[in-house]
């Protein structure tokens, strides 16, 4: 039986991370790679990410930079994500759409709002089903009263995706109560753990 070919859209991946999203993506990649033919689309990072080889899967570093540096000096107070994030998301989307034309895949797996525009456009052009993976929402970051551009984008992708993965029952409830997402197409899959070898101190 042929393995499913998965096109995964991500924004960060170890060692270039700013939070839990990149770590969660790495865990998913490690778990899915033996079971699926994975291709991962990531933005290029400033610290020579093109030299970083992810051993498990073909990784396509797109031409535009994510332009955040997780290794800031202790005295730096700037935000890790630059102010032109919206522009960079748009650039990522354009690059991802072009890159997807050269990749054979059966399903799209996209993580959070940063990849939503690309995911929706690739779904439209390819006709392939979209799984949208929700790690956090604008509701969590800004509160229920902030319903701006990011909220609207999240709502659009939550409603148009063929299936949604929420990392908790709480997140699923937010998706349904505040984004009008169909609860029947939402699965709750908690973030996993990495097994380690047991050790007894001598």
C-alpha positions as CSV (number, residue, x, y, z in Angstrom):
1,X,0.0,0.0,0.0
2,X,1.4,3.4,-1.1
3,X,2.2,5.8,1.7
4,X,0.3,9.2,1.7
5,X,2.4,12.0,0.3
6,X,2.1,15.0,2.7
7,X,3.0,18.6,1.9
8,X,3.6,20.3,5.3
9,X,3.7,24.1,5.6
10,X,5.5,25.4,8.6
11,X,7.0,28.7,9.8
12,X,9.7,27.6,12.2
13,X,11.6,24.4,12.9
14,X,14.5,23.6,15.3
15,X,17.0,25.0,15.8
16,X,15.2,28.1,14.6
17,X,12.3,28.5,16.9
18,X,10.5,31.2,18.8
19,X,8.1,29.1,20.8
20,X,6.4,25.7,21.0
21,X,5.2,25.7,17.4
22,X,8.5,24.7,15.9
23,X,9.1,22.0,18.6
24,X,5.6,20.6,17.9
25,X,6.3,20.5,14.2
26,X,9.5,18.6,14.7
27,X,7.7,16.1,16.8
28,X,5.1,15.6,14.2
29,X,7.7,15.2,11.4
30,X,9.6,12.6,13.4
31,X,6.4,10.6,14.0
32,X,5.0,10.9,10.5
33,X,8.1,10.5,8.4
34,X,8.1,6.6,8.7
35,X,4.5,6.5,7.7
36,X,4.2,9.2,5.1
37,X,6.3,10.7,2.3
38,X,6.7,14.2,3.7
39,X,7.8,17.4,2.1
40,X,8.3,20.5,4.3
41,X,8.1,24.1,3.2
42,X,9.9,26.6,5.5
43,X,11.0,30.2,5.1
44,X,14.8,30.7,4.9
45,X,16.5,31.9,8.1
46,X,19.2,34.4,8.5
47,X,21.7,32.1,10.2
48,X,22.5,29.8,7.2
49,X,19.5,27.6,7.5
50,X,20.2,26.3,4.0
51,X,23.2,24.5,5.6
52,X,20.9,22.8,8.1
53,X,19.9,19.5,6.7
54,X,16.8,17.8,8.1
55,X,17.7,14.2,7.7
56,X,14.2,12.8,7.7
57,X,12.4,14.6,4.9
58,X,13.0,16.8,1.8
59,X,13.0,20.3,3.1
60,X,12.4,23.3,0.9
61,X,13.7,26.6,2.3
62,X,11.9,29.3,0.4
63,X,13.7,32.3,-1.0
64,X,12.4,34.9,1.4
65,X,13.7,35.1,5.0
66,X,11.6,34.6,8.1
67,X,14.0,37.3,9.5
68,X,13.8,36.4,13.1
69,X,16.7,35.4,15.3
70,X,16.0,33.1,18.2
71,X,19.5,33.7,19.5
72,X,19.2,37.3,20.6
73,X,21.7,38.9,23.0
74,X,20.6,39.3,26.6
75,X,20.6,43.1,26.2
76,X,18.4,43.1,23.1
77,X,14.8,44.0,23.7
78,X,13.5,44.0,20.1
79,X,10.6,41.7,19.2
80,X,11.8,38.5,17.6
81,X,9.3,38.9,14.8
82,X,9.7,42.0,12.7
83,X,7.0,44.6,12.2
84,X,6.7,43.7,8.5
85,X,5.4,40.2,9.4
86,X,2.3,40.6,7.2
87,X,4.5,41.3,4.2
88,X,6.7,38.3,5.0
89,X,3.6,36.0,5.4
90,X,2.5,37.2,1.9
91,X,6.0,36.5,0.5
92,X,6.1,33.1,2.1
93,X,2.7,32.3,0.6
94,X,3.8,33.3,-2.9
95,X,6.9,31.2,-2.6
96,X,5.1,28.2,-1.2
97,X,2.5,28.2,-4.0
98,X,5.3,28.2,-6.6
99,X,7.3,25.5,-4.7
100,X,4.2,23.3,-4.4
101,X,3.9,23.0,-8.2
102,X,7.1,21.0,-8.2
103,X,6.1,18.6,-5.4
104,X,3.8,15.6,-5.7
105,X,1.4,15.3,-2.7
106,X,-1.9,13.9,-1.7
107,X,-2.7,16.1,1.3
108,X,-1.8,19.5,2.7
109,X,-0.9,19.9,6.4
110,X,-0.6,23.5,7.5
111,X,0.3,24.9,10.9
112,X,-1.4,28.1,12.4
113,X,-2.3,31.3,10.7
114,X,1.2,32.1,9.3
115,X,0.7,29.4,6.7
116,X,-3.1,29.8,6.2
117,X,-3.0,31.9,3.0
118,X,-0.6,29.6,1.3
119,X,-2.5,26.5,2.4
120,X,-5.8,27.9,1.1
121,X,-4.4,28.9,-2.2
122,X,-2.5,25.6,-2.7
123,X,-5.8,23.7,-1.8
124,X,-7.6,25.8,-4.4
125,X,-5.1,25.2,-7.1
126,X,-4.4,21.6,-6.5
127,X,-7.8,20.3,-5.4
128,X,-6.0,18.4,-2.6
129,X,-7.6,18.2,0.9
130,X,-6.3,20.6,3.6
131,X,-5.7,19.6,7.2
132,X,-5.2,22.8,9.3
133,X,-3.4,22.2,12.6
134,X,-4.3,24.7,15.3
135,X,-1.6,25.3,18.0
136,X,-2.8,28.7,19.1
137,X,-5.4,31.3,18.0
138,X,-5.6,35.0,17.9
139,X,-8.3,34.6,20.6
140,X,-5.6,33.2,22.9
141,X,-3.1,35.9,22.1
142,X,-5.3,39.0,21.9
143,X,-8.6,38.1,23.6
144,X,-12.1,37.7,22.3
145,X,-12.6,41.4,21.5
146,X,-9.8,41.6,19.0
147,X,-11.3,40.4,15.7
148,X,-9.0,41.9,13.1
149,X,-7.1,40.6,10.1
150,X,-5.5,37.6,11.8
151,X,-8.9,36.5,13.4
152,X,-10.6,36.8,10.0
153,X,-7.9,34.7,8.3
154,X,-8.1,32.1,11.0
155,X,-11.9,32.0,10.7
156,X,-11.6,31.5,6.9
157,X,-9.2,28.7,7.0
158,X,-11.0,26.9,9.9
159,X,-14.2,27.0,7.9
160,X,-12.7,26.0,4.5
161,X,-10.2,23.3,5.7
162,X,-11.3,19.8,5.0
163,X,-10.3,18.8,8.5
164,X,-8.9,20.6,11.6
165,X,-6.6,19.3,14.3
166,X,-6.8,21.1,17.6
167,X,-4.2,20.6,20.3
168,X,-6.8,20.5,23.1
169,X,-10.5,20.3,23.8
170,X,-10.3,23.9,25.0
171,X,-8.9,24.9,21.5
172,X,-11.6,23.0,19.8
173,X,-14.2,24.8,21.8
174,X,-12.7,28.2,20.9
175,X,-12.8,27.1,17.2
176,X,-16.4,26.3,17.4
177,X,-17.7,29.0,19.7
178,X,-15.7,32.0,18.4
179,X,-14.8,31.0,14.8
180,X,-18.0,29.1,13.9
181,X,-16.0,26.0,12.8
182,X,-17.8,22.8,12.3
183,X,-17.2,20.6,15.3
184,X,-17.7,17.4,13.2
185,X,-14.5,18.1,11.3
186,X,-12.3,18.9,14.3
187,X,-10.1,16.2,15.9
188,X,-8.4,16.8,19.2
189,X,-4.8,15.5,19.1
190,X,-2.6,16.6,22.0
191,X,1.0,17.3,21.6
192,X,3.1,14.2,22.1
193,X,6.1,13.5,24.2
194,X,9.5,12.3,23.2
195,X,10.5,9.0,24.8
196,X,13.9,8.9,26.6
197,X,15.9,6.1,28.0
198,X,15.4,5.3,31.6
199,X,18.3,6.2,33.8
200,X,19.1,5.3,37.4
201,X,21.6,7.3,39.3
202,X,24.4,5.0,40.6
